[in-house]
Amino acid sequence: MNNNYNYNKEKKSNSKLIWVLFILSFIFLFVSIKYSLSKLPNTNSITEIKGLLKDFKINRGRKGGNFLTIKLNEYPEINFIIGSVSMSQIYYQEFVTENKLGDSISLFIEKHQYNRKILKSEKIPFPEKYLHKNNISIVELHSKNTEYLSLNDYIKVNQNNNYLAIAFFGFLGLLMLFVGIKHLKYYNTKFR
């Protein structure tokens, strides 16, 4: 009786493990494919915003990276952000020393962000609506005649980040799939 109970318990836990492994593998592969299909901005998909510098500061991210938040007088409720991935490409020290509050700057953002969060002519998608409703990523930043972040640098660093994400999640997905197949073979030989 006890052996039968242990046998059924082990069979059930192995069955659950197989399902979990296959589900995780498909989730990781889905995320990897999503990164591979994501499009980086180009000159046709960005728009320029000009304004007076209201505030700027470096913030510490949850994962240890720093990001820059810029506020403009014209859009006080919007946080224009240069994320931790792009921070390596910006000339932050020059930006801080060459610009004061009230100076005119121009930044470029993606058009869909402009339409969603400034014009409010498009609906903000589900997770972004609740998590980052007032945040807009900067893809290019200029002040007077100085370029602090260029579109090419933004694309280069984010493309490298996408490649790493594709490789990481793709590897995890294939690993979970491989382990799931191994457990399925074990399950079939032991419990069938």
N, C-alpha and C positions, 0 to 999 in steps of 0.2 A: 504493500500500500504506500509506504513512504517513498520507495523507488519510483513508483508510478507518479506520485505527486511531484518529486524532483524532476522527473523526465518531462512532465507537462509544463512545469515552471520554466525549465531551461529552454524548451521548445518555444514557449511564448516570448521569453526575453530575447531569444535569437531572432525570432520573427520581427519583433519591434525594432531591434538593432538594424536589421536589413532595411526596413522601411525608412528609418531615420537616415541611414547612410545614403540611400538612393534619393531621398528628398533633399538632403544637404548637397549632394552632388549636382542636382538640377538647379538648386538655388545659386550655388557658386558659379556654375556654367552660365546661368542666365545673367548674373552680374557681370561676368567677364564679357559676354556678348554685348551687353548694354554699354560697357565702356568702349568696346571696339566700334560700335555704331554711333557713339556720341560725336557730334561735330564741334570743332573748335571755331571760334569766330574768325571772320575775314573782313576785309575792308567794306564789303557790301552789307554785312550783318551787324555793323556797329553804328552808333550815332554819338555825336558830340554834345556834351553838356558843358556850358560855361557858367561860372558863378564866382562869388566872393567867398573866400575861405573863412568859415565860421569857427572851425575847430578841427584838430587832427591829433591822433594819439595812437601809440602802439599798445595793443592789447595782447594778453597772454591767452592762447587757445587752450582748449580742454586737453588736447593731445601733446601739449608742450611747445607747439610752434607759436610764433608771433604773427599777428596780422595788423595791418594799418587801417584805421577808421578815419574817414574824412567826412566832415559835415560842411555843407554849403548854406549860405544865408537864404538862397532861393528855394531850397528844399530841406527845411529844418527837420522834418520827420524821417528823412531817408539817411541811412548809413551807407556811404560809398566805401567799399572795402577792397583792399588788396590782400588776398588770402596768404596763408603761410607758404603755399607752394610758389607763389609769384614773388614773395618777399625777397628771395635771393636775387631777383632781377632788378629790383628798384634801387635807385640811388637815394636811400632814405636820408643819410646825413646831409647831402646836398639839398634835398627837399626841405629839411628842417631849418638849415641855416639860411637858405635863399628866400624863404617864404614866411610871411607874417600873417596874422589874422587880418582879414580884410583885403588881402591881395587877390587878384584875379587869377583863376586857374581854369584849365579846360581838361576834361576827362572824357574818355570814351567808354561807353557801356554797350552791351548787346541790345539790339532793337526790341527783342521780345521782352527784356527786362524794363525798358523804357515804356513800352506799351502797357505792360501789366502794372507797374508800380508807380509810375509818374503820371502817365495819361489815364491810367485805369480803364483802358478801352478793351483789355483782354482779361480773362479770368485767370487768377493765380492758381496753379495746380495744388492739389491736396497737401502734400507734406510741407511744401514751401510756404503755403498760406498761413500755417500755424507756427512754423519753426523760424522762418527767415522773411517774414512779411515786409519788413522795412530795410532789408539789406540788399544792396546791388553790388555786384562785382565789377571792379574797374579793370578794363583790358588795356588801357593806354592812359598816360598821365603827362600833361604838359603844363608849364608855367612860363610865361613870357617867351623866351626863345630856348628854353631848356626842356629836353625830353627825359623824364624820370623813369618811365616805363613805356616801352614800345610794344606794339602789337606783335611784332616778330618774336621778341623775347618772351612775351606772355604765351604765345603759341608753342614755342620751343620747350619751355619748362613744363607746361601742361600736357604736351604731347608725350614727353618722357614719363610724366606721372601716370598718364593713361596706359602706356606700354607696361609699366610696372604693375598697375592694377590688373590689366588683362592677364599678365603672366602669373601673378599671385593667385587670383581667383580661378583662373583656368587650371592651374596646378592643383589647387585644393579640390576643385570639382572633379578632376580626373582621378585624384587620389581617393576621394570618397567613393567614386564609381568603382574603382579597382577593388577597394576593400569590401564594398558591398557585394560585388560579384564573387569574391573569395568566400565571404560569409554565406552567400546563397549556395555555393557549391558544397560548403561544409554542412549547411542545413539540409540539403537534399540527400547527402550521403548518410547523415546521422539520424534524421527524423523521418525519412520516407521509406 
